């Protein structure tokens, strides 16, 4: 991961135990992640437990930390990449671990950067259910649909079942979307 | 196909022949209520006091009826088979008819309730869609990039969930084509033959 000199300097300050003791570091990390993840996240500036640190330094470190986090999420960085970057700026092991835990929790906002998962394909299976352990003589056909999706290089599947009527409803709605897409592009 | 009742079950149901047919009718109604909404032990005590019997006998009677109804509905046994199965209990003709009516009136609903117990995947509930067009970004202006955003609503028992997904026009056409093929499969002669013959 390539980081600017300003970000590196900010992270080095964050690693310094004379500026941030362990308690302040933990609080700072939490607030920094919160500020990215939620709208009502508190600010590092004016935080009661961080008042003893120079506000300019605090601001610089906050910018550095959030830039680092966003780069990490953008590139889908794994633990070794994050750890080696932090070790380069002299983060002690326990601080690397604290940071990485928050990083993993914060990865839920990947959707803010990458958007919703993109459907790439659909697979289907037609079944005829004869009986199950609770009801005999079911005699109903049903479909099993699997939608292949992709986001930030990671693929996954959404599986669900539906009856013939429900599948017709699903296809009907998709066709409505396609038709209005066609109309929009023609006008 | 006959229903085979265990000795214990027959014993529990034996209690029903000792009471008024009207009471049996009431027990039947309670049994069906319990199947639909869950059991309520307080009712056993109330009934036991009125009939002057132990609440355990009442509980066994009602639970015996519930089991009789669920087993019969599960196997979807015919009228004749039901009557023959109940014959072994040695009830009066009036009681037999009462039980038969109870079975016939409620079996469809009981089967629906039992069906919800079977293992299943979340099933489709609804699809909402939205058309978006990206016109420009920091890197590139004057674009026309259409995307379709979909919200797929799924239902799993009582839980509802919604997944937001995205796709492009070409993939959307492909999805429609693929799923229409799936629908057409149900109308093929192979499927029709199977649906017709397995009953």
Contacts between the chains, C-beta under 8 A, distances in Angstrom:
chain1	res1	chain2	res2	distance
A	115	B	166	6.3
A	116	B	149	6.8
A	116	B	164	4.4
A	116	B	165	5.6
A	116	B	166	4.7
A	117	B	165	5.7
A	117	B	166	7.0
A	118	B	165	7.4
A	118	B	166	5.1
A	118	B	167	6.3
A	118	B	168	7.8
A	119	B	150	7.6
A	119	B	165	5.3
A	119	B	166	7.0
A	119	B	167	4.3
A	119	B	171	6.1
A	119	B	175	6.8
A	120	B	171	6.6
A	121	B	171	7.8
A	121	B	174	7.5
A	121	B	175	7.9
A	121	B	178	7.9
A	122	B	174	7.8
A	122	B	175	4.8
A	122	B	178	5.1
A	122	B	179	6.2
A	123	B	178	7.9
A	124	B	178	7.0
A	124	B	179	6.6
A	124	B	182	4.1
A	126	B	182	6.5
A	126	B	185	5.4
A	126	B	186	6.5
A	126	B	191	7.2
A	128	B	194	6.3
A	128	B	195	7.0
A	128	B	198	7.0
A	130	B	198	6.5
A	132	B	118	4.1
A	132	B	119	7.5
A	133	B	118	6.8
A	134	B	74	6.5
A	134	B	114	4.3
A	134	B	115	6.8
A	134	B	117	4.5
A	134	B	118	5.0
A	135	B	73	7.9
A	135	B	74	5.6
A	135	B	111	5.6
A	135	B	114	4.8
A	135	B	115	5.2
A	135	B	118	6.7
A	136	B	74	5.6
A	136	B	75	5.2
A	136	B	76	6.4
A	137	B	75	7.5
A	137	B	76	4.7
A	138	B	115	7.4
A	139	B	195	7.9
A	139	B	198	6.3
A	139	B	199	6.3
A	141	B	186	6.2
A	141	B	191	7.4
A	141	B	195	6.7
A	143	B	182	6.1
A	144	B	121	7.0
A	145	B	124	7.5
A	145	B	179	7.4
A	145	B	182	7.8
A	147	B	152	7.9
A	147	B	165	7.2
A	149	B	165	6.3
A	158	B	152	7.1
A	158	B	163	6.1
A	158	B	165	7.6
A	159	B	121	5.7
A	160	B	121	5.7
A	160	B	122	5.1
A	160	B	123	5.9
A	160	B	124	5.5
A	160	B	152	7.8
A	160	B	154	5.3
A	161	B	120	6.3
A	161	B	121	4.7
A	161	B	122	7.5
A	161	B	123	4.7
A	161	B	124	7.4
A	162	B	123	5.6
A	162	B	124	4.0
A	163	B	123	7.9
A	164	B	183	7.0
A	164	B	186	5.9
A	166	B	123	7.0
A	166	B	124	4.6
A	167	B	124	7.4
A	167	B	179	6.5
A	167	B	182	6.7
A	167	B	183	5.9
A	168	B	183	6.5
A	169	B	124	7.7
A	169	B	126	7.9
A	169	B	127	7.5
A	170	B	124	5.9
A	170	B	127	5.5
A	170	B	179	6.9
A	171	B	176	6.2
A	171	B	179	4.9
A	171	B	180	6.0
A	171	B	183	6.7
A	173	B	127	4.5
A	173	B	128	8.0
A	173	B	129	6.4
A	174	B	127	7.1
A	174	B	129	7.4
A	174	B	172	6.4
A	174	B	175	6.3
A	174	B	176	5.1
A	174	B	179	7.4
A	175	B	176	5.8
A	176	B	129	7.4
A	177	B	129	4.2
A	177	B	131	6.8
A	177	B	148	5.4
A	177	B	150	7.7
A	177	B	172	6.6
A	178	B	169	7.2
A	178	B	172	5.5
A	178	B	173	6.3
A	178	B	176	6.2
A	180	B	131	6.2
A	181	B	131	5.9
A	181	B	146	6.2
A	181	B	148	6.7
A	181	B	169	5.5
A	181	B	172	7.4
A	184	B	131	6.4
A	184	B	133	7.7
A	184	B	146	7.5
A	185	B	146	7.1
